[in-house]
Amino acid sequence: MKKFIYLLPFIFVFACGEPEPRRPVKTQSGSLIKASVQRNIELLKQEEQIIQQIIANDTLNDYLTSASGSWYYYNTMNEESDYTPITDDLVTLNYNVVSLENDTIYTMEEIGTINYKVDKQELFPGLRNSVKLLKENETATFFFPSAMAYGYHGDNNKIGPNVALKSTISILKIDKQKENPDN
């Protein structure tokens, strides 16, 4: 028993160490995210090649590239105005949604006339950006990669995931809500 009493202080000293943190059973390297990013890069590259092929085959129209990553040509231009919508302007517009193979997904009649408060309401990203490029009484046809359209989710109706789109957009009216500092 005496030996046990002498060992007791050593047991307390060694038993009272710092608690050791638990380590995860599995560690993740982020490879799933890296694979997803790589898939999206490849998908965008494929969609851009398809759009570039469409543009190369279309000799009737002069295409422009937007800063947001879409391509477009004007169907109707308004040379008399220089005002494009800014945040908070109320824009009245029509648009359709067509596949890159020219299959109509939504007609202008199905969608109807939209009153859109610029940057304050939800539209798919490509349409939000495109509205700001057009003036009143202008119509243009835009080509959007899927990331600028409805993305990996689709629209839960007629547009599936990762579908690149074409859309003809007409700006019918712009109601300025404040003065544009650029004009």
Residue, then its C-alpha position, 0 to 999 in steps of 0.5 A: m500500500k505504501k508503494f501506491i501512496y508514492l505513485l499517487p502524485f505521479i499518477f495525478v501529474f501525468a493524468c492531468g494533462e491538457p485535453e487533446p482535441r478530437r480529430p475528424v474521422k474523415t478529412q476532405s481535400g476540396s476535390l469535389i469543389k475543384a472537380s465542380v469548378q473544372r466541369n463548369i469551366e469545360l461546360l462554359k468553353q463548350e457553350e462558347q464554342i457553339i455560340q461562336q460557331i453560330i456567329a461565324n455562320d451568321t453573315l447577316n448580323d454584326y455581333l457585339t460582346s457584352a462585358s457580362g459575357s453574352w453576345y448580341y446583335y441589334n434587330t432595331m436601333n434607336e439612333e435618336s436616343d442615347y439614354t440606357p436604363i440605370t438602377d431604379d429606372l422602370v423599364t417596360l419590355n418584351y422578350n422571348v426565350v429560344s434554344l440555340e437550336n432555334d426551338t421556341i421555349y417561351t414566346m413573347e406572348e407567353i411571357g407578356t409585357i414586363n415592367y422591370k425596376v432595373d437591378k431591383q427585381e429578379l430576372f435571369p442574370g443575362l436579361r438583367n445585364s442586357v436590359k442596361l445595354l438597350k435604349e428605348n424602342e430598341t430590339a436586340t437578340f442575345f446569346f447567353p451561356s447557361a451560367m448567364a441564363y438559368g444556370y445549373h438549376g433551370d427554371n423548374n419548368k421548360i428550361g433544364p439545367n445548364v441550357a444556353l439560350k438565345s433571347t430577343i429583347s425589346i425595350l418599349k419604354i424607359d421611365k427615368q427615376k432619377e437623372n443619369p449622371d453620365n448624360 
